[in-house]
Amino acid sequence: MKPETQQDHGGGRIVRLAEIGRPSVRFVLNGVVCEALAGDTVLTAILVRTPALRRSEFGPEFRAGFCLMGACQDCWIWQEEGTRLRACSTPVAEGMRLSTEAPEGWP
């Protein structure tokens, strides 16, 4: 799921209305340099830009997180080196390199 494709579906799912004065944090999502605000979770940082976090591993549906508290496992995404993280409970950090698609050979 490429960011350009997601934007064709109507832009971001989250609209930021407050706390817009926090410092910026740069991260890479699917090879594209993005900005978030310091203190955002990875899930928030991605959903401000796109309508979905990733595609389901069980079908063609898009997923955007479900419980938003780290219990349901719907928000797993990958760091470029292949490790998974929960987007809803992981703070975005300067220089993070994230992928919404599972690495080659991932079960």
C-alpha positions as CSV (number, residue, x, y, z in Angstrom):
1,M,0.0,0.0,0.0
2,K,1.8,3.1,-1.2
3,P,1.1,6.5,0.2
4,E,0.2,7.8,-3.2
5,T,-2.5,5.1,-3.5
6,Q,-3.9,5.9,-0.1
7,Q,-4.2,9.6,-0.8
8,D,-6.4,8.7,-3.7
9,H,-8.9,7.4,-1.1
10,G,-9.5,10.8,0.4
11,G,-6.4,11.9,2.3
12,G,-5.8,11.4,6.0
13,R,-8.2,9.7,8.4
14,I,-7.2,12.0,11.3
15,V,-7.6,15.7,11.1
16,R,-5.4,17.6,13.6
17,L,-7.4,20.3,15.4
18,A,-5.2,21.2,18.3
19,E,-1.6,20.9,19.6
20,I,-0.1,21.9,16.3
21,G,2.7,23.9,17.8
22,R,4.8,20.9,18.9
23,P,8.2,20.3,17.2
24,S,8.4,18.3,14.0
25,V,9.8,14.8,13.8
26,R,10.9,13.3,10.4
27,F,10.4,9.6,9.6
28,V,10.2,7.5,6.5
29,L,7.1,5.6,5.5
30,N,7.4,3.2,2.5
31,G,10.4,5.1,1.3
32,V,8.7,8.5,1.5
33,V,10.0,11.1,4.0
34,C,7.2,12.3,6.2
35,E,6.7,14.6,9.2
36,A,4.8,14.1,12.4
37,L,4.7,16.1,15.7
38,A,6.8,15.1,18.6
39,G,4.7,13.0,21.0
40,D,2.6,11.4,18.3
41,T,2.2,7.7,18.1
42,V,3.3,6.0,14.9
43,L,-0.4,5.3,14.2
44,T,-1.3,9.0,14.6
45,A,1.6,10.0,12.4
46,I,0.5,7.7,9.6
47,L,-3.2,8.3,9.8
48,V,-2.8,12.1,9.6
49,R,-1.4,11.5,6.1
50,T,-3.4,8.5,4.9
51,P,-6.8,6.9,5.4
52,A,-5.4,3.5,6.4
53,L,-2.4,2.0,8.2
54,R,-2.0,-1.1,6.0
55,R,-3.8,-3.9,4.2
56,S,-5.1,-6.9,6.1
57,E,-2.9,-10.0,5.8
58,F,-6.1,-12.0,5.4
59,G,-7.7,-10.1,2.5
60,P,-7.7,-6.9,0.5
61,E,-9.3,-4.7,3.2
62,F,-7.5,-1.7,4.6
63,R,-6.8,-1.6,8.3
64,A,-6.5,1.5,10.5
65,G,-6.1,0.2,14.0
66,F,-9.0,-1.0,16.1
67,C,-8.6,-0.8,19.9
68,L,-6.0,2.0,19.9
69,M,-4.6,0.7,23.2
70,G,-2.3,-2.2,22.2
71,A,-4.6,-5.1,22.8
72,C,-6.0,-6.2,19.5
73,Q,-2.9,-6.4,17.3
74,D,-4.6,-4.7,14.4
75,C,-2.0,-2.0,14.1
76,W,1.2,-4.0,13.6
77,I,3.5,-2.5,11.0
78,W,7.2,-3.2,10.3
79,Q,10.4,-1.3,10.6
80,E,12.5,-1.5,7.3
81,E,14.9,-4.0,8.9
82,G,12.0,-6.4,9.5
83,T,10.9,-6.0,13.1
84,R,7.3,-5.4,13.9
85,L,5.9,-2.7,16.2
86,R,2.5,-1.7,17.4
87,A,1.7,1.6,15.8
88,C,-0.9,2.6,18.4
89,S,1.5,2.4,21.4
90,T,4.9,3.3,19.9
91,P,5.9,6.9,19.8
92,V,7.2,8.1,16.4
93,A,10.9,8.9,16.6
94,E,13.2,11.0,14.4
95,G,14.6,8.9,11.6
96,M,12.3,5.9,12.0
97,R,12.1,3.9,8.8
98,L,8.7,2.2,8.5
99,S,6.9,-0.1,6.1
100,T,3.2,-0.9,5.9
101,E,4.0,-4.2,4.1
102,A,5.4,-7.3,5.6
103,P,9.0,-8.1,4.7
104,E,9.7,-10.8,2.2
105,G,9.3,-14.3,3.8
106,W,7.3,-13.0,6.8
107,P,4.6,-15.6,7.8
